[in-house]
Amino acid sequence: MFGKIKEGLKKTRENVFTKIGSAIRSHKKIDDDLLEELEEILITGDVGVDTTLEIIENLRQRVRKEKAESPEDLYALLKDEIRKQLEFPPQPTSDDHKPFIVLVVGVNGTGKTTSIAKLAHFYQAQGKKVLLAAADTFRAAAIEQLEIWAKRLNCDIIKHQPNADPAAVVFDALNAAKARGVDYLIIDTAGRLHTKVNLMAELEKMYKVIQKQIPEAPHEVILVIDAGNGQNAVSQAREFIKSVKVNSIFLTKLDGTAKGGVVLSIKRQLGIPVKYIGLGEKMTDFELFDPKEFAEGLFAKS
């Protein structure tokens, strides 16, 4: 697993975090000049200004408290600080709810449908029964794409005709999930921008249908965002979650960008954990996010 994350963070590591190693090696002691250099590297690495300032201030305090003197000590402290920044309390699982309802939202082009397939494959590998719901009825291609994945995964799918009411698809999918005893119902929704008021209203309608049948659901609302968008992804997500009760992030295309530091900014600014990461196009190019492994991947030697 660590090998995948290490490889997926290669561009981020080479473009950003190797600079940190070089900066640390070029100083003989921990001083303000070194900390300011690290600050600049982190900000340019899409970690975000506020997140970076907090990390640097915490480093200053830990250097004093732990009486760190060698720049190499700072390297270990920084890695540990990044790990701490990314930690989040455990979230509910399907063991707590059955069926466990997952609503997947996001804008077009982020890899939403492929991410759903990766999630379904991951759950199946744990012996769970999965049902997919094609509630993106605005594009016929979206229904077809999800249906292709369902066949590959050998799992059931609930779908209606293109341009059908998405809330009606959700209603039928919920009934099917309960009747068939599935563990996970994953609902695909139309890619939408937060500025499209009618589509956001459609999403709220789906919410109401779900909560009428299962009051505590949806148990997980996943916002899929593209890591390559860097700080723009954070801004986009911030606007999006004003209308949608997102409680986890699926960060896609991490392997193709040098902006992996955005993970830190997402967690601090949005208060939502990055729970899943996409590292390629295949169903197996997927990992549950682990703060320690992510920090190790950022600082690993290439």
C-alpha positions as a printed NumPy array, in Angstrom:
array([[  0.   ,   0.   ,   0.   ],
       [  2.752,   2.449,   0.969],
       [  4.408,   1.872,  -2.408],
       [  1.266,   3.067,  -4.197],
       [  0.992,   6.235,  -2.14 ],
       [  4.712,   6.914,  -2.488],
       [  4.468,   6.546,  -6.275],
       [  1.247,   8.587,  -6.423],
       [  2.908,  11.473,  -4.598],
       [  6.01 ,  11.409,  -6.793],
       [  5.28 ,  14.689,  -8.603],
       [  4.348,  16.493,  -5.396],
       [  7.432,  15.15 ,  -3.663],
       [  9.804,  16.037,  -6.493],
       [  8.381,  19.511,  -7.072],
       [  7.827,  20.543,  -3.469],
       [  9.082,  18.341,  -0.691],
       [ 12.565,  17.641,  -2.049],
       [ 13.037,  21.416,  -1.826],
       [ 12.368,  21.11 ,   1.91 ],
       [ 15.155,  18.548,   2.245],
       [ 17.529,  20.785,   0.297],
       [ 16.633,  23.802,   2.423],
       [ 17.203,  21.9  ,   5.649],
       [ 20.556,  20.493,   4.461],
       [ 21.754,  23.969,   3.491],
       [ 21.391,  25.287,   7.055],
       [ 23.591,  24.472,  10.003],
       [ 21.039,  25.442,  12.614],
       [ 17.293,  26.015,  13.059],
       [ 16.679,  29.735,  12.732],
       [ 14.1  ,  32.183,  11.353],
       [ 15.721,  32.129,   7.914],
       [ 15.209,  28.366,   7.638],
       [ 11.625,  28.543,   8.891],
       [ 10.812,  31.343,   6.455],
       [ 12.274,  29.29 ,   3.619],
       [ 10.115,  26.325,   4.591],
       [  7.096,  28.61 ,   4.782],
       [  7.644,  29.807,   1.222],
       [  8.102,  26.257,  -0.098],
       [  4.886,  25.031,   1.553],
       [  2.812,  27.955,   0.271],
       [  4.047,  27.478,  -3.302],
       [  3.282,  23.757,  -2.9  ],
       [ -0.481,  24.417,  -2.57 ],
       [ -0.547,  23.727,   1.156],
       [ -2.341,  27.081,   1.556],
       [ -1.305,  30.235,   3.388],
       [ -3.296,  29.76 ,   6.61 ],
       [ -2.363,  26.081,   6.893],
       [  1.308,  26.854,   6.274],
       [  1.397,  29.643,   8.865],
       [ -0.125,  27.312,  11.446],
       [  2.385,  24.556,  10.646],
       [  5.349,  26.943,  10.891],
       [  4.114,  28.431,  14.181],
       [  3.642,  24.944,  15.63 ],
       [  7.172,  24.077,  14.503],
       [  8.56 ,  27.162,  16.255],
       [  6.871,  26.151,  19.489],
       [  7.985,  22.52 ,  19.24 ],
       [ 11.589,  23.516,  18.476],
       [ 11.649,  25.576,  21.68 ],
       [  9.784,  23.022,  23.779],
       [ 11.734,  19.989,  22.581],
       [ 15.032,  21.923,  22.418],
       [ 15.627,  20.837,  18.838],
       [ 18.876,  22.208,  17.421],
       [ 19.822,  20.228,  14.343],
       [ 18.037,  21.018,  11.051],
       [ 17.588,  17.244,  10.669],
       [ 15.456,  17.328,  13.826],
       [ 13.244,  19.882,  12.106],
       [ 12.692,  17.472,   9.215],
       [ 11.232,  14.86 ,  11.599],
       [  9.155,  17.482,  13.406],
       [  7.707,  18.787,  10.139],
       [  6.72 ,  15.303,   9.002],
       [  5.033,  14.676,  12.352],
       [  3.267,  18.053,  12.224],
       [  1.855,  17.293,   8.788],
       [  0.614,  13.917,  10.016],
       [ -1.125,  15.589,  12.981],
       [ -2.714,  18.191,  10.722],
       [ -4.343,  15.421,   8.701],
       [ -5.761,  13.303,  11.523],
       [ -9.517,  13.078,  11.903],
       [-11.873,  11.152,  14.223],
       [-13.22 ,   7.804,  12.924],
       [-16.408,   7.953,  10.857],
       [-19.461,   5.662,  10.713],
       [-19.229,   2.446,   8.691],
       [-21.687,  -0.049,   7.217],
       [-21.359,  -2.019,  10.446],
       [-23.296,   0.818,  12.096],
       [-25.981,   1.098,   9.402],
       [-27.479,  -1.299,   6.874],
       [-28.037,  -0.398,   4.149],
       [-25.295,   2.235,   4.329],
       [-26.316,   5.037,   1.959],
       [-23.53 ,   6.845,   0.086],
       [-24.371,   9.946,  -1.959],
       [-21.614,  11.008,  -4.372],
       [-21.534,  14.609,  -5.587],
       [-19.154,  16.897,  -7.472],
       [-18.599,  18.895, -10.614],
       [-18.101,  17.379, -14.053],
       [-14.624,  16.231, -15.005],
       [-13.395,  15.234, -11.558],
       [-13.653,  11.473, -12.181],
       [-16.825,  10.959, -10.173],
       [-18.142,   7.815, -11.905],
       [-14.739,   6.101, -11.9  ],
       [-14.423,   6.933,  -8.205],
       [-17.788,   5.259,  -7.561],
       [-16.518,   2.124,  -9.312],
       [-13.384,   2.152,  -7.146],
       [-15.494,   2.477,  -3.993],
       [-17.788,  -0.373,  -5.065],
       [-14.799,  -2.582,  -5.856],
       [-13.262,  -1.771,  -2.466],
       [-16.468,  -2.685,  -0.606],
       [-16.867,  -5.894,  -2.606],
       [-13.325,  -6.907,  -1.7  ],
       [-14.489,  -6.814,   1.931],
       [-17.311,  -9.213,   1.087],
       [-19.978,  -6.509,   1.059],
       [-23.001,  -6.487,  -1.24 ],
       [-23.175,  -3.275,  -3.282],
       [-25.989,  -1.655,  -5.253],
       [-25.44 ,   1.295,  -7.62 ],
       [-28.015,   3.969,  -8.439],
       [-27.757,   6.   , -11.655],
       [-29.319,   9.254, -10.433],
       [-27.407,  11.313, -12.988],
       [-30.261,  11.272, -15.475],
       [-29.282,  14.495, -17.222],
       [-26.754,  12.726, -19.442],
       [-27.52 ,   9.413, -21.122],
       [-23.756,   8.777, -21.266],
       [-23.552,   8.943, -17.462],
       [-26.131,   6.161, -17.09 ],
       [-24.33 ,   4.071, -19.698],
       [-20.946,   4.599, -18.068],
       [-22.215,   3.532, -14.65 ],
       [-23.933,   0.525, -16.231],
       [-20.634,  -0.557, -17.839],
       [-18.921,  -0.373, -14.452],
       [-21.772,  -2.327, -12.832],
       [-21.28 ,  -5.138, -15.357],
       [-17.525,  -5.199, -14.759],
       [-18.125,  -5.309, -11.022],
       [-20.959,  -7.819, -11.338],
       [-23.206,  -5.745,  -9.113],
       [-26.801,  -4.591,  -9.539],
       [-27.761,  -1.133, -10.751],
       [-30.999,   0.828, -10.494],
       [-31.596,   3.136, -13.455],
       [-34.381,   4.971, -15.255],
       [-34.564,   6.519, -18.709],
       [-32.5  ,   9.662, -19.48 ],
       [-34.119,  12.878, -18.172],
       [-36.153,  10.941, -15.602],
       [-36.598,  12.442, -12.146],
       [-33.384,  11.679, -10.204],
       [-35.353,  11.601,  -6.949],
       [-37.518,   8.789,  -8.394],
       [-34.359,   6.789,  -9.145],
       [-33.221,   7.303,  -5.565],
       [-36.632,   6.237,  -4.234],
       [-36.543,   2.973,  -6.218],
       [-32.907,   2.36 ,  -5.276],
       [-33.654,   2.718,  -1.558],
       [-36.509,   0.231,  -1.786],
       [-34.312,  -2.19 ,  -3.72 ],
       [-31.432,  -1.806,  -1.24 ],
       [-33.693,  -2.715,   1.675],
       [-35.434,  -5.55 ,  -0.168],
       [-32.196,  -7.123,  -1.41 ],
       [-30.31 ,  -6.791,   1.86 ],
       [-27.391,  -4.847,   0.398],
       [-24.65 ,  -3.424,   2.581],
       [-23.92 ,  -0.32 ,   0.488],
       [-26.078,   1.745,  -1.821],
       [-23.908,   4.165,  -3.818],
       [-25.849,   6.928,  -5.561],
       [-24.324,   8.74 ,  -8.525],
       [-25.601,  12.282,  -9.084],
       [-25.257,  14.741, -11.943],
       [-22.041,  16.698, -12.058],
       [-23.013,  20.205, -11.147],
       [-21.529,  23.548, -10.327],
       [-22.629,  25.138,  -7.077],
       [-23.888,  28.097,  -9.158],
       [-26.557,  25.974, -10.88 ],
       [-29.469,  26.661,  -8.544],
       [-31.886,  24.234, -10.215],
       [-29.449,  21.329,  -9.963],
       [-28.663,  22.104,  -6.318],
       [-32.433,  22.141,  -5.646],
       [-32.636,  18.716,  -7.336],
       [-29.962,  17.456,  -4.945],
       [-31.948,  18.75 ,  -1.962],
       [-34.987,  16.878,  -3.269],
       [-32.944,  13.651,  -3.324],
       [-31.932,  14.33 ,   0.267],
       [-35.551,  14.586,   1.335],
       [-36.474,  11.331,  -0.426],
       [-33.603,   9.54 ,   1.324],
       [-34.374,  10.949,   4.761],
       [-38.065,  10.147,   4.48 ],
       [-37.203,   6.443,   4.094],
       [-34.089,   6.355,   6.303],
       [-34.046,   9.406,   8.618],
       [-30.345,   9.184,   9.533],
       [-29.259,   8.82 ,   5.889],
       [-27.391,   9.574,   3.723],
       [-24.715,   8.214,   6.03 ],
       [-21.913,   9.481,   3.857],
       [-21.898,  12.322,   1.348],
       [-18.711,  12.224,  -0.693],
       [-17.526,  15.263,  -2.605],
       [-15.231,  14.219,  -5.455],
       [-12.587,  16.821,  -6.305],
       [ -9.595,  16.861,  -8.632],
       [ -6.24 ,  17.246,  -6.842],
       [ -4.832,  18.95 ,  -9.93 ],
       [ -7.045,  21.975,  -9.288],
       [ -5.043,  22.819,  -6.163],
       [ -6.367,  25.794,  -4.216],
       [ -9.127,  26.267,  -6.804],
       [-10.52 ,  22.906,  -5.677],
       [-10.7  ,  24.22 ,  -2.111],
       [-12.566,  27.344,  -3.216],
       [-14.936,  25.298,  -5.351],
       [-15.581,  22.835,  -2.524],
       [-16.185,  25.625,   0.003],
       [-19.002,  27.015,  -2.1  ],
       [-20.373,  23.567,  -2.845],
       [-20.705,  22.437,   0.768],
       [-22.845,  25.449,   1.625],
       [-25.681,  23.576,  -0.07 ],
       [-24.606,  19.971,   0.453],
       [-23.901,  18.222,   3.762],
       [-20.58 ,  16.752,   2.676],
       [-18.76 ,  14.67 ,   5.306],
       [-15.877,  13.192,   3.301],
       [-13.689,  13.989,   0.311],
       [-12.558,  11.714,  -2.508],
       [ -9.437,  13.322,  -3.964],
       [ -8.829,  12.094,  -7.509],
       [ -5.885,  12.233,  -9.941],
       [ -3.343,  12.651,  -7.151],
       [ -0.773,  10.756,  -9.204],
       [ -0.902,  13.295, -12.039],
       [ -0.256,  16.492, -10.105],
       [  2.4  ,  18.257,  -8.052],
       [ -0.357,  19.814,  -5.915],
       [ -0.77 ,  16.989,  -3.395],
       [ -0.144,  19.483,  -0.597],
       [ -3.717,  20.659,  -1.128],
       [ -4.798,  17.782,   1.143],
       [ -3.623,  19.829,   4.135],
       [ -5.544,  22.887,   2.991],
       [ -8.748,  20.888,   2.431],
       [ -8.73 ,  19.48 ,   5.929],
       [ -7.969,  22.768,   7.684],
       [-10.152,  25.115,   5.633],
       [-13.146,  22.864,   5.053],
       [-13.076,  20.803,   8.246],
       [-13.811,  17.713,   6.142],
       [-11.444,  14.749,   5.951],
       [ -9.938,  13.482,   2.735],
       [-11.047,   9.886,   3.181],
       [-10.29 ,   8.396,  -0.242],
       [ -7.584,   9.025,  -2.818],
       [ -7.46 ,   8.075,  -6.485],
       [ -4.049,   7.174,  -7.898],
       [ -4.865,   6.147, -11.467],
       [ -7.598,   4.93 , -13.811],
       [ -7.92 ,   1.277, -12.779],
       [-10.383,   0.088, -10.133],
       [ -7.472,  -0.921,  -7.921],
       [ -5.817,   2.529,  -8.162],
       [ -7.468,   3.562,  -4.929],
       [ -6.491,   3.915,  -1.281],
       [ -8.146,   4.849,   1.96 ],
       [ -6.431,   7.998,   3.14 ],
       [ -3.984,   7.414,   5.986],
       [ -2.302,  10.518,   7.511],
       [  0.869,   8.687,   8.533],
       [  1.341,   6.995,   5.154],
       [  0.597,  10.242,   3.337],
       [  3.21 ,  12.133,   5.385],
       [  5.721,   9.332,   4.799],
       [  4.953,   9.46 ,   1.067],
       [  5.572,  13.206,   0.942],
       [  8.991,  12.865,   2.546],
       [ 10.082,   9.521,   1.104],
       [ 13.324,   9.349,  -0.806],
       [ 12.563,   8.937,  -4.522]])
